[in-house]
Amino acid sequence: MKKAYIGLGVLGIYVLYSLGIRHQQPQLAKPSSLVSGNQGSSSNSNGASLSSAANTSASTSNTSSSSNAATSSPSASTTSGYRDGTYTGNSEDAYYGNVQVAVTVSSGKITNVKFLQYPNSHSTSVYINQQAMPYLQQETVQSQNANVQIISGATFTSQAFIQSLQTALNKA
């Protein structure tokens, strides 16, 4: 009987701990790092690029998402077919939250991709996106189009990223 009480006590503590962790808001250092591009990334022990922070401000992403037009006046088209400027893609559903990107084109080439929105309501989403988002940004700049590889483990975010990126590039 004593073992049963101890077992129930341990199980109860585990359940309370799990509930507490699940509802905890992620604590991040710099909210602007991921939103402003690849700045602030570093390598972990496995050599994977990790960003040091994520955007937790809902008001910033809501303000940014209301503008779907180019924020810079477009200039003459170059050989790549993109006009210079910053173009905002549509907000796309990534199951755990929305993904919205802004693409900066300079001299007819994609020079930067910023995340305006991404799933960040749970610590697991933040952890996954901190790893996947720098890769998606880097691959977009390298490929100069929306044909980027889907990141294993961040499939929904990757698919929504590609959709939002394509709508932004359609405007460019």
Phi, psi and omega in degrees: 000324180296321179295324179295317179295318178295316178299316178295323178295315179296317179298319178297318178297318179298317180296315179297318178298314180299317179295320179295317180293319184295326184262008179279135175285140178295139179257117184233152187284297187240111183293342186266352188297310181286328182291329184267011174114211186275002180294143177085016178266153179218176180255142174268185184295339178271359180085005180277144180281127180236139176271151185275350183203172179219162181273116179252004182271110180291327182293325179294315182288328177290322178295318181291326185285344182285344180257113178254001181266166177294138181268348176242151177286130183291146177251191184298147180285147177245192186296334180284342180093357179263139174269145180296142178147184177244126185238134182258129177277170177289155174281122184246145182283127178245028178070309181265002181161178181264153175238130175219135182235159172236131182251132176256125180246129178224131183057033177079005182239149176288120181251339182200148174231125180247140173272118176271326177220148172196159180297119181215024183272341179237151181298328178293317178298318179298314181300312181296313183290329176299329179273321187279322187298317178299324178295317180297318179296313182296317181293327177296315180296322180289317184277338180061026175201186183269007179274077180248157180287143175282134182276123178297131183094344177229043186299313182295317178297317180297315180295317179293323177301312181299318180295314179294319178300318181295320179293325177292317180292331176296332179280337185284000000 
